[in-house]
Amino acid sequence: MSDIASIAVAGMAASTARFEASAQRVARDPRADIAKELVSQKFAAADFEANIAVIRSADAMTKSLLDILA
């Protein structure tokens, strides 16, 4: 796996962990700041989607390079 993809996968894992931590805080604490946690979850989801875009771009660049070399 390329360095770019490895970094993106690590970013996906980190954003998943942030999302899950926020969801756990909401589930455990009835006085949790729902608005703050929702914003945190939205940011985690956006980070995850950005890392998916990085993986797709790296895949497309690799495919283009292989097409050129073949």
Phi, psi and omega in degrees: 000138182290162178300321180297314180294322179297318179295318180295320178295319177296321177295322177295319179296319180294317180291325175297317179296319178295319179296313181296321179297318178296316179297322178295320179298319179294319183290324184276324188249110180293344179261014181298147177283097186300319181298315179297317181291324178296317177298317178300318180292322178296318177297318179297319179295319179294320177299317180299313180296324178295320179291326174296319179298323178297315180297317179297318179295317178298320178296317180295320179295319178296317179297317179297318179298316179295323177296321180292317183284338183278000000 
